[in-house]
Amino acid sequence: MYFAALLARTEDGWEASDTELDDVETLSDLTDLAREAASGEADDETVLVFIEQEDAWFGVVRVDGEEDPRIYLSDAAAASRSSYGEILLTDELLGREPGSSDDSAHLEELVDLDGTEDGEPEHDDAETDTDDAVPAGPLGDTAILDDLGLPEKELLSLTTDALNEIADALGASEVLEAVR
């Protein structure tokens, strides 16, 4: 079960809205959704996207105006097994060259190049290779919320009920609770 919410920082404080991620397929789509949630009063308004999969992992995406989004994941390996988590696991975040993923290797496994009809890809090996490429544990910008009141050390120590604790540190717990 997933929970996703947008928190936009305005002159009057934080405004929260729950959001559906059904139409979000890329980080760019998610960033556009966050920018649309901004009230439009200021070009540099901060919007946070919270995504959580029960107690498995959580992610925070920070969009400040037109700047590139900043991302933090509590457990990259767990997020990699989630369709929403995969959106956040960009090549840049994983320290890869764009387009250098093992997609071509996986495609070659699916295509029977030797002409026989019995060839069946070994999915277990493909899944292991993908899991090995994504580190277990926190990944991304650990200082993403420093200037908003949640130091890196505290962010890294969060486990269960993390989004509520983040919202509490930001002074946004009431607005987040209203959309939960």
Contacts in CASP RR format, 6 or more apart in sequence:
PFRMAT RR
TARGET T0000
AUTHOR 0000-0000-0000
METHOD contacts of the structure
MODEL  1
MYFAALLARTEDGWEASDTELDDVETLSDLTDLAREAASGEADDETVLVF
IEQEDAWFGVVRVDGEEDPRIYLSDAAAASRSSYGEILLTDELLGREPGS
SDDSAHLEELVDLDGTEDGEPEHDDAETDTDDAVPAGPLGDTAILDDLGL
PEKELLSLTTDALNEIADALGASEVLEAVR
1 53 0 8 1.000
1 54 0 8 1.000
2 21 0 8 1.000
2 51 0 8 1.000
2 52 0 8 1.000
2 53 0 8 1.000
2 82 0 8 1.000
2 84 0 8 1.000
3 18 0 8 1.000
3 50 0 8 1.000
3 51 0 8 1.000
3 52 0 8 1.000
3 163 0 8 1.000
3 180 0 8 1.000
4 18 0 8 1.000
4 19 0 8 1.000
4 20 0 8 1.000
4 21 0 8 1.000
4 49 0 8 1.000
4 50 0 8 1.000
4 51 0 8 1.000
4 52 0 8 1.000
4 84 0 8 1.000
5 16 0 8 1.000
5 17 0 8 1.000
5 18 0 8 1.000
5 19 0 8 1.000
5 49 0 8 1.000
5 50 0 8 1.000
5 163 0 8 1.000
5 176 0 8 1.000
5 179 0 8 1.000
5 180 0 8 1.000
6 16 0 8 1.000
6 17 0 8 1.000
6 18 0 8 1.000
6 19 0 8 1.000
6 33 0 8 1.000
6 34 0 8 1.000
6 37 0 8 1.000
6 47 0 8 1.000
6 48 0 8 1.000
6 49 0 8 1.000
6 50 0 8 1.000
7 14 0 8 1.000
7 15 0 8 1.000
7 16 0 8 1.000
7 47 0 8 1.000
7 48 0 8 1.000
7 50 0 8 1.000
7 167 0 8 1.000
7 170 0 8 1.000
7 172 0 8 1.000
7 175 0 8 1.000
7 176 0 8 1.000
8 14 0 8 1.000
8 15 0 8 1.000
8 16 0 8 1.000
8 17 0 8 1.000
8 37 0 8 1.000
8 38 0 8 1.000
8 39 0 8 1.000
8 45 0 8 1.000
8 46 0 8 1.000
8 47 0 8 1.000
8 48 0 8 1.000
9 45 0 8 1.000
9 46 0 8 1.000
9 47 0 8 1.000
9 48 0 8 1.000
9 148 0 8 1.000
10 39 0 8 1.000
10 41 0 8 1.000
10 45 0 8 1.000
11 41 0 8 1.000
11 42 0 8 1.000
13 172 0 8 1.000
14 170 0 8 1.000
14 171 0 8 1.000
14 172 0 8 1.000
14 175 0 8 1.000
15 39 0 8 1.000
15 175 0 8 1.000
16 172 0 8 1.000
16 175 0 8 1.000
16 176 0 8 1.000
16 178 0 8 1.000
16 179 0 8 1.000
17 37 0 8 1.000
17 179 0 8 1.000
18 179 0 8 1.000
18 180 0 8 1.000
19 33 0 8 1.000
19 37 0 8 1.000
19 49 0 8 1.000
21 30 0 8 1.000
21 51 0 8 1.000
21 84 0 8 1.000
23 29 0 8 1.000
24 30 0 8 1.000
24 33 0 8 1.000
24 84 0 8 1.000
24 87 0 8 1.000
25 87 0 8 1.000
26 87 0 8 1.000
27 61 0 8 1.000
27 69 0 8 1.000
27 71 0 8 1.000
27 87 0 8 1.000
27 88 0 8 1.000
27 90 0 8 1.000
29 87 0 8 1.000
30 49 0 8 1.000
30 61 0 8 1.000
30 69 0 8 1.000
30 87 0 8 1.000
30 88 0 8 1.000
31 61 0 8 1.000
31 63 0 8 1.000
31 69 0 8 1.000
33 49 0 8 1.000
34 47 0 8 1.000
34 48 0 8 1.000
34 49 0 8 1.000
34 61 0 8 1.000
34 63 0 8 1.000
34 69 0 8 1.000
35 47 0 8 1.000
35 63 0 8 1.000
35 65 0 8 1.000
37 47 0 8 1.000
38 45 0 8 1.000
38 47 0 8 1.000
38 65 0 8 1.000
39 45 0 8 1.000
43 65 0 8 1.000
43 66 0 8 1.000
44 64 0 8 1.000
44 65 0 8 1.000
45 64 0 8 1.000
45 65 0 8 1.000
46 62 0 8 1.000
46 63 0 8 1.000
46 64 0 8 1.000
46 65 0 8 1.000
46 148 0 8 1.000
47 62 0 8 1.000
47 63 0 8 1.000
47 64 0 8 1.000
47 65 0 8 1.000
48 60 0 8 1.000
48 61 0 8 1.000
48 62 0 8 1.000
48 63 0 8 1.000
48 170 0 8 1.000
49 60 0 8 1.000
49 61 0 8 1.000
49 62 0 8 1.000
49 63 0 8 1.000
50 58 0 8 1.000
50 59 0 8 1.000
50 60 0 8 1.000
50 163 0 8 1.000
50 166 0 8 1.000
50 167 0 8 1.000
50 176 0 8 1.000
51 58 0 8 1.000
51 59 0 8 1.000
51 60 0 8 1.000
51 61 0 8 1.000
51 84 0 8 1.000
51 85 0 8 1.000
51 88 0 8 1.000
52 58 0 8 1.000
52 59 0 8 1.000
52 162 0 8 1.000
52 163 0 8 1.000
53 78 0 8 1.000
53 79 0 8 1.000
53 82 0 8 1.000
53 84 0 8 1.000
53 85 0 8 1.000
55 159 0 8 1.000
55 160 0 8 1.000
56 75 0 8 1.000
56 78 0 8 1.000
56 82 0 8 1.000
57 73 0 8 1.000
57 74 0 8 1.000
57 75 0 8 1.000
57 78 0 8 1.000
57 79 0 8 1.000
57 82 0 8 1.000
57 85 0 8 1.000
58 73 0 8 1.000
58 74 0 8 1.000
58 158 0 8 1.000
58 162 0 8 1.000
58 163 0 8 1.000
59 71 0 8 1.000
59 72 0 8 1.000
59 73 0 8 1.000
59 74 0 8 1.000
59 79 0 8 1.000
59 85 0 8 1.000
59 88 0 8 1.000
60 71 0 8 1.000
60 72 0 8 1.000
60 144 0 8 1.000
60 145 0 8 1.000
60 166 0 8 1.000
61 69 0 8 1.000
61 70 0 8 1.000
61 71 0 8 1.000
61 88 0 8 1.000
62 69 0 8 1.000
62 70 0 8 1.000
62 71 0 8 1.000
62 141 0 8 1.000
62 144 0 8 1.000
62 145 0 8 1.000
63 69 0 8 1.000
64 70 0 8 1.000
70 141 0 8 1.000
70 144 0 8 1.000
71 88 0 8 1.000
71 90 0 8 1.000
71 93 0 8 1.000
71 140 0 8 1.000
71 141 0 8 1.000
71 144 0 8 1.000
72 138 0 8 1.000
72 139 0 8 1.000
72 140 0 8 1.000
72 141 0 8 1.000
72 142 0 8 1.000
72 144 0 8 1.000
72 145 0 8 1.000
72 155 0 8 1.000
73 79 0 8 1.000
73 85 0 8 1.000
73 88 0 8 1.000
73 89 0 8 1.000
73 93 0 8 1.000
73 137 0 8 1.000
73 138 0 8 1.000
73 139 0 8 1.000
73 140 0 8 1.000
74 137 0 8 1.000
74 138 0 8 1.000
74 158 0 8 1.000
74 159 0 8 1.000
74 162 0 8 1.000
75 136 0 8 1.000
75 137 0 8 1.000
75 138 0 8 1.000
76 89 0 8 1.000
76 94 0 8 1.000
76 134 0 8 1.000
76 135 0 8 1.000
76 136 0 8 1.000
76 137 0 8 1.000
76 138 0 8 1.000
76 139 0 8 1.000
77 131 0 8 1.000
77 134 0 8 1.000
77 135 0 8 1.000
77 136 0 8 1.000
77 137 0 8 1.000
78 136 0 8 1.000
78 137 0 8 1.000
79 85 0 8 1.000
79 86 0 8 1.000
79 88 0 8 1.000
79 89 0 8 1.000
79 134 0 8 1.000
80 86 0 8 1.000
80 89 0 8 1.000
80 130 0 8 1.000
80 131 0 8 1.000
80 134 0 8 1.000
89 134 0 8 1.000
89 139 0 8 1.000
91 97 0 8 1.000
91 98 0 8 1.000
91 99 0 8 1.000
91 100 0 8 1.000
91 101 0 8 1.000
92 98 0 8 1.000
93 139 0 8 1.000
93 140 0 8 1.000
94 133 0 8 1.000
94 134 0 8 1.000
94 139 0 8 1.000
96 133 0 8 1.000
101 133 0 8 1.000
102 129 0 8 1.000
102 130 0 8 1.000
102 133 0 8 1.000
105 126 0 8 1.000
105 129 0 8 1.000
106 126 0 8 1.000
109 121 0 8 1.000
109 122 0 8 1.000
109 126 0 8 1.000
110 121 0 8 1.000
112 119 0 8 1.000
138 156 0 8 1.000
142 152 0 8 1.000
142 155 0 8 1.000
142 156 0 8 1.000
143 152 0 8 1.000
144 155 0 8 1.000
145 155 0 8 1.000
145 166 0 8 1.000
145 169 0 8 1.000
145 170 0 8 1.000
146 152 0 8 1.000
148 169 0 8 1.000
148 170 0 8 1.000
149 169 0 8 1.000
149 170 0 8 1.000
150 166 0 8 1.000
150 169 0 8 1.000
150 170 0 8 1.000
154 169 0 8 1.000
155 166 0 8 1.000
158 165 0 8 1.000
158 166 0 8 1.000
163 176 0 8 1.000
164 173 0 8 1.000
164 176 0 8 1.000
164 177 0 8 1.000
167 173 0 8 1.000
167 175 0 8 1.000
167 176 0 8 1.000
167 177 0 8 1.000
END
